[in-house]
């Protein structure tokens, strides 16, 4: 009888160890899949469109408005012709959120920068289409970014 109880106990311990090990392995596989699906959108982009309006280089002198996304620090730095603006951003799946941070405080001649800052704060998701980073508020396209060569 003691041998049978001992064998049952040994079987129970072996089964529980095997079960925990396979669960741990399964969790590792799920984490690998999530990491593999994570898209790196880090880089420097030109701002091509804001709220449905195409931005043209002739309107900005020498440089088109830009944004730099730093995926390691999860921060951004941007300008749209007047002030330098920066902050952090979060990514989860196709969700993106730009959080305000620092900004220079020069008076800007038009409302373009104010509209851009508002659009950045409203953005909640993104898509990559035709190599463009498109930022949306729900289904509404707010900003189109064109990547520059890395």
SULJO-V473964 format. One record per residue. N is the residue number from 1. RES is the residue in one small letter. SS is DSSP state (A for helix, B for strand, O for the rest). BURIAL is 1 if it has 24 or more other C-alpha atoms within 12 Angstrom, else 0. D_CENTER is the distance of its C-alpha to the mean C-alpha in whole Angstrom. Layout:
# SULJO-V473964
n=N res=RES ss=SS burial=BURIAL d_center=D_CENTER
n=N res=RES ss=SS burial=BURIAL d_center=D_CENTER
This chain:
# SULJO-V473964
n=1 res=x ss=O burial=0 d_center=62
n=2 res=x ss=A burial=0 d_center=61
n=3 res=x ss=A burial=0 d_center=59
n=4 res=x ss=A burial=0 d_center=58
n=5 res=x ss=A burial=0 d_center=56
n=6 res=x ss=A burial=0 d_center=55
n=7 res=x ss=A burial=0 d_center=54
n=8 res=x ss=A burial=0 d_center=52
n=9 res=x ss=A burial=0 d_center=50
n=10 res=x ss=A burial=0 d_center=49
n=11 res=x ss=A burial=0 d_center=48
n=12 res=x ss=A burial=0 d_center=46
n=13 res=x ss=A burial=0 d_center=44
n=14 res=x ss=A burial=0 d_center=44
n=15 res=x ss=A burial=0 d_center=42
n=16 res=x ss=A burial=0 d_center=40
n=17 res=x ss=A burial=0 d_center=39
n=18 res=x ss=A burial=0 d_center=38
n=19 res=x ss=A burial=0 d_center=36
n=20 res=x ss=A burial=0 d_center=34
n=21 res=x ss=A burial=0 d_center=33
n=22 res=x ss=A burial=0 d_center=32
n=23 res=x ss=A burial=0 d_center=30
n=24 res=x ss=A burial=0 d_center=28
n=25 res=x ss=A burial=0 d_center=28
n=26 res=x ss=A burial=0 d_center=26
n=27 res=x ss=A burial=0 d_center=24
n=28 res=x ss=A burial=0 d_center=23
n=29 res=x ss=A burial=0 d_center=23
n=30 res=x ss=A burial=0 d_center=20
n=31 res=x ss=A burial=0 d_center=18
n=32 res=x ss=A burial=0 d_center=18
n=33 res=x ss=A burial=0 d_center=17
n=34 res=x ss=A burial=0 d_center=14
n=35 res=x ss=A burial=0 d_center=13
n=36 res=x ss=A burial=0 d_center=15
n=37 res=x ss=A burial=0 d_center=12
n=38 res=x ss=O burial=0 d_center=9
n=39 res=x ss=O burial=0 d_center=8
n=40 res=x ss=O burial=0 d_center=8
n=41 res=x ss=O burial=1 d_center=7
n=42 res=x ss=O burial=1 d_center=8
n=43 res=x ss=B burial=1 d_center=11
n=44 res=x ss=B burial=1 d_center=14
n=45 res=x ss=B burial=1 d_center=14
n=46 res=x ss=B burial=1 d_center=17
n=47 res=x ss=B burial=1 d_center=16
n=48 res=x ss=B burial=1 d_center=19
n=49 res=x ss=B burial=1 d_center=19
n=50 res=x ss=B burial=1 d_center=19
n=51 res=x ss=O burial=1 d_center=20
n=52 res=x ss=O burial=0 d_center=22
n=53 res=x ss=B burial=0 d_center=23
n=54 res=x ss=B burial=0 d_center=23
n=55 res=x ss=O burial=1 d_center=23
n=56 res=x ss=O burial=0 d_center=26
n=57 res=x ss=A burial=0 d_center=26
n=58 res=x ss=A burial=0 d_center=30
n=59 res=x ss=A burial=0 d_center=29
n=60 res=x ss=O burial=0 d_center=27
n=61 res=x ss=O burial=0 d_center=30
n=62 res=x ss=O burial=0 d_center=29
n=63 res=x ss=O burial=0 d_center=25
n=64 res=x ss=O burial=1 d_center=22
n=65 res=x ss=O burial=1 d_center=20
n=66 res=x ss=B burial=1 d_center=17
n=67 res=x ss=B burial=1 d_center=13
n=68 res=x ss=B burial=1 d_center=12
n=69 res=x ss=B burial=1 d_center=9
n=70 res=x ss=B burial=0 d_center=10
n=71 res=x ss=O burial=0 d_center=8
n=72 res=x ss=O burial=0 d_center=11
n=73 res=x ss=O burial=0 d_center=12
n=74 res=x ss=O burial=1 d_center=8
n=75 res=x ss=B burial=1 d_center=10
n=76 res=x ss=B burial=1 d_center=11
n=77 res=x ss=B burial=1 d_center=14
n=78 res=x ss=B burial=1 d_center=15
n=79 res=x ss=B burial=1 d_center=19
n=80 res=x ss=O burial=1 d_center=20
n=81 res=x ss=O burial=1 d_center=24
n=82 res=x ss=O burial=1 d_center=25
n=83 res=x ss=O burial=1 d_center=23
n=84 res=x ss=B burial=1 d_center=20
n=85 res=x ss=B burial=1 d_center=18
n=86 res=x ss=B burial=1 d_center=15
n=87 res=x ss=B burial=1 d_center=13
n=88 res=x ss=B burial=1 d_center=10
n=89 res=x ss=B burial=1 d_center=7
n=90 res=x ss=B burial=1 d_center=5
n=91 res=x ss=B burial=1 d_center=3
n=92 res=x ss=B burial=0 d_center=6
n=93 res=x ss=O burial=0 d_center=8
n=94 res=x ss=O burial=1 d_center=7
n=95 res=x ss=B burial=0 d_center=7
n=96 res=x ss=B burial=1 d_center=5
n=97 res=x ss=B burial=1 d_center=7
n=98 res=x ss=B burial=1 d_center=9
n=99 res=x ss=B burial=1 d_center=12
n=100 res=x ss=B burial=0 d_center=15
n=101 res=x ss=B burial=0 d_center=17
n=102 res=x ss=B burial=0 d_center=19
n=103 res=x ss=B burial=0 d_center=21
n=104 res=x ss=O burial=0 d_center=24
n=105 res=x ss=O burial=0 d_center=27
n=106 res=x ss=O burial=0 d_center=29
n=107 res=x ss=O burial=0 d_center=30
n=108 res=x ss=O burial=0 d_center=28
n=109 res=x ss=O burial=0 d_center=31
n=110 res=x ss=O burial=0 d_center=29
n=111 res=x ss=O burial=0 d_center=26
n=112 res=x ss=A burial=1 d_center=24
n=113 res=x ss=A burial=1 d_center=22
n=114 res=x ss=A burial=0 d_center=22
n=115 res=x ss=A burial=0 d_center=21
n=116 res=x ss=A burial=1 d_center=18
n=117 res=x ss=A burial=1 d_center=17
n=118 res=x ss=A burial=0 d_center=18
n=119 res=x ss=A burial=1 d_center=16
n=120 res=x ss=A burial=1 d_center=13
n=121 res=x ss=A burial=1 d_center=14
n=122 res=x ss=A burial=1 d_center=14
n=123 res=x ss=O burial=1 d_center=11
n=124 res=x ss=O burial=1 d_center=10
n=125 res=x ss=B burial=1 d_center=8
n=126 res=x ss=B burial=1 d_center=8
n=127 res=x ss=B burial=1 d_center=10
n=128 res=x ss=B burial=0 d_center=11
n=129 res=x ss=B burial=0 d_center=15
n=130 res=x ss=O burial=0 d_center=18
n=131 res=x ss=O burial=0 d_center=15
n=132 res=x ss=B burial=0 d_center=14
n=133 res=x ss=B burial=1 d_center=10
n=134 res=x ss=B burial=1 d_center=11
n=135 res=x ss=B burial=1 d_center=10
n=136 res=x ss=B burial=1 d_center=12
n=137 res=x ss=B burial=1 d_center=14
n=138 res=x ss=O burial=0 d_center=15
n=139 res=x ss=O burial=0 d_center=17
n=140 res=x ss=B burial=0 d_center=18
n=141 res=x ss=B burial=1 d_center=16
n=142 res=x ss=B burial=1 d_center=15
n=143 res=x ss=B burial=1 d_center=14
n=144 res=x ss=B burial=1 d_center=14
n=145 res=x ss=B burial=1 d_center=13
n=146 res=x ss=B burial=1 d_center=15
n=147 res=x ss=B burial=1 d_center=14
n=148 res=x ss=O burial=0 d_center=17
n=149 res=x ss=O burial=0 d_center=19
n=150 res=x ss=O burial=0 d_center=18
